């Protein structure tokens, strides 16, 4: 009797573990760490080629990332910028506007961050705050938000006419996966900074955000500046898919370069290592 009960408990534990593993595998698209790393490395090589082409040709690129809290915007941006130089790829994540900025034309605080020749600017949230969080949480009224949506296509047309390549991505996360990720931020000491009081206010406004998103797409999904939607419950697949897609949207070539050769080091000559009492970092690991 005791043995059977123990066996049942073990089977149940295995079943729970199997379900947990299956759930994680589904979220990761079946990617093993090794397979994901291999694909990401391949795309990183292409991003470096794109970087050198942007610099060589003096291209101006703006990439906008929007989506609900916990949709995975930060992870995608980190994957894009991990192996490129911040002198070309710049990330802009603006805080709440200052009192002075509140008196400016709304788009003004964003325009100052637009790229010069040879730059890629990534907006981690953007001017679309007015259509999303500001509208949903009551920081702006419906009339102002509606007027904004009517003006945006003209602003983005002007951006494209000025030579900017504009890409806009919306990361779509399910309510179940958003809940899992936000709960993880509560219990994981590395992620607590990601959970702001605003996120908590936003969490129970799921369908208000859905309506805001729908209105935003209807008004600003244009031929000049279309929205590209990336399902992001599976974070690894979302990262790879978005990087692959953005590479396909910007024509680029590999810039010819001479293979560098390390020169011979100079001889020591009369140099003598100093007997200096350096303050070394303790070797704790």
N, C-alpha and C positions, 0 to 999 in steps of 0.2 A: 504494500500500500504506500509506504513511505517512498520506496524506490520509484513507483509509477508517478507519484506527485512530483518528485524531483525531476523525472524525465520530462514531464509536461512543462515544468517551469523552464527547463533548458530549451525545449522546443519552442516555447513562447518567446524566450529571449532571442533565439536564433531568428525567429520569424520577424521580431521587431527590428533586429539588426539588419535583416535582409531588406525590409521595407525602407528603413532609413537610407541604406546604401543605394537602393533602387531610386529613391526620391532624389538623392544627391546626383546620381548618374544622369537622371532625367534633366536636372537643372544644368548640368555641365554638358549636355548634348552628347553624352557618351565619350567625351574627350578625356583621355588619360592625361596626366600632367605632362608626360613626354610628348604626346602627339600635339597638344596645345602649344607647348613651347616650341616645337618644330615649325608649326604653321605661323606662329607669331614672329619667330626669327626670320622666316622668309619674307613676311610682310614688312618687318622692320628694315630689311635691306632695301625694299622698294621705297619705303618712306624716306630713307636717306637719299636715294636717287632723286625722288621728288624734291626733297629739300635743296639739293644741289642745283636742280633745274630751276626751281623758284628763284634761287639766288642768281643764277646765271642769266635768266631771262627777265629778271626784275618783276616777277608776277606778284600780284596782291590777292591774298586769299582770306576769306572770312568763313569760319565754320561755327555754326550755332548749335548748341546742344540744349534741348529742353525735355521735360518729362516730369512726372510726379516725384516726390521725395522717395528715395530708395530705388529709383529706376535703373541706376547704374551709370549715371553720367560721369561721375568722377573716375570710375574704373576704366571706362572707355578712353577718357582723356589721358589718363596715366599710361594706358597701353600705347596710345598714339605718340606721346611725347617722351617715352622712356629712352629711346636711342637717338633722338635728334637734338640739335642744339637750340637752347632757348633764345639764341640770337636771331633765329629764323622763326621758330615756333613759339609764340607767346600765348600764355593762358590768361584770360581776363575773367575774374570772378569778383564782381563788385559787391561791396557791402551795401547796406541801406543808404539811401541818399542823405547827404548832409543838409543842414538848413539852407545853406547857400544853393546847393544843387536843386533843392525843391523849388527854387524860384526861377530856374533855368527852363529853356525849352526842353521837353522831356527827353528827346533823343540826344541832347547835347553831351551828356556824360558818357554816352557810348561812342559817339563820333570821335571823341578825342583819342580813342584806343584803336581806331581803324588803321589798317596796315599801310606802310609806305612800300615802295618797290622792294621786292626780295623778302617779304614777310608773310607769315601765316599766323593769323590771330584766331584763337579758339575762345569762344564765349561759353563759359559754364553758367548758363542762364544769361538772359540778354534783355533787350528792350521788350521782349514778350512777357516780362513780368507784369506789365500793365494789363495784359489780356488774361493772365492766370492768377497768380497769388494776390496781386493787388485788388483784382476784381472780387475774387472769392472771399477774401478776408476783410473786405470793406475798406481798403486803403484808397480806393478810388470808386467813384459812382458809376452806375451802368452807362450813363450818357457819355462820360469821359472815355470809358473803355470802348464803347461802340465807335466814337469819333476816332479814337486811336486806330482801331482795326481798319477803318476806312482810309486812313492816311498811310499806313504801313506799306502797301504795295507801291505807292509813289516814291517813298523813301528808298525802298529796296531796288526799284527801277533805276533811281539815280545812282545808287551804289554800283550796280552792274554797268550802267552807262559810263561810269568813271573808270571802268577797267577792273573792278573787283570781281573775283570769282566767289560767289556766295553759295554756300551749302548749308542747309538747315535739316537737322535730325531731331526727330521726336522718339524717345525711348518709351515703349509701351510695356508696363509691368502690370501683372494681374493683382487683384486685391489680396489674394492669399500669399503671393510671394512678397508683396510689399509689407504685409504684416510680419512675415517671418524675418525679413531683413531689419525692420525697425525694432522688433523685439531683440534681435541680436545686438543692436546698438546699445540697448539698455544694459545688457549683461557683459558686454565685451569692453574692457577698459581701454582698448585701442580705438574704439569707435564712438565713445560717449560724446565726443565733440561734434559728431555728425548729427546728433539728435537735439535740435533746438526747440525752444518753446513754440516757435512758429510751425515746426513739423507736427507737433502734437495738436495744435489748433487745426492744421490742415487735414490730419488723418481721418477725422470723421466726416469730412466734406467731399467724399469720393465723387458723388454724382454732380455736385456743384462744379468740381473740377472737370468732370466729363463734359458738362454743358459748355464750360469755358473753352475747353479743347476743341469741341465741335465747332463753335463759333469762330475760333481762331483759324481752323483749317478752311472753313467756308470762305473766310474773307482774305486769307493770305497765302493759300496754296495756289500760286500762280505759275504760268509757264516760265516767267522770268526767274522766279525764286520759289520753286516747289518744295514741299515738305517731303522728306523721306522718313518712313516709319520703320523702326527696328524693334521687333518683339525682344524683350530683355529678361524674361524669366531665366533663360539660360545665358548667364553672363559671358561665358567663354565664347559661345557661338556669336553672341551679339557683338563682342569686341572684334572678332575676326571678320564678321560680315560687314561691319561699318568701315573698318580700315580698308578692306578689299573694295568696297563700294566707292569710298572717297578717292581712292587711287584711280578708279575707272572714270571718275568725273573730271579729272584734271589731266589733260594730255601732257605727257612729259617724256623725256628721253634721258638716257644716261649721258652725263656730261663727260667727254673724253678727258682723261687725266694720265699723267705720267706716274708709273709705279714708283713710289718713294723708296729710296735706299738709305739705310742708316749709315751715316759717316763713321769713320774710325774715331774713337775717343782720343783726346789729347793725352800725352804722356804725363805722368805724375810730376815729373820735374823735381823741384825743391819743395813741393807742398808736403806738409807734415800734419797729420790729424791732431787737432787741438785736444789738450787734456782739460776739457770743459765739463763742469758738473751739470750736465743736462738734466732737466726735470722730466723724466720719462713718465708716460702714462702707465699706470699699474697694469700688469698683465693678468687681469682677472679671469680671462678665458683662454 
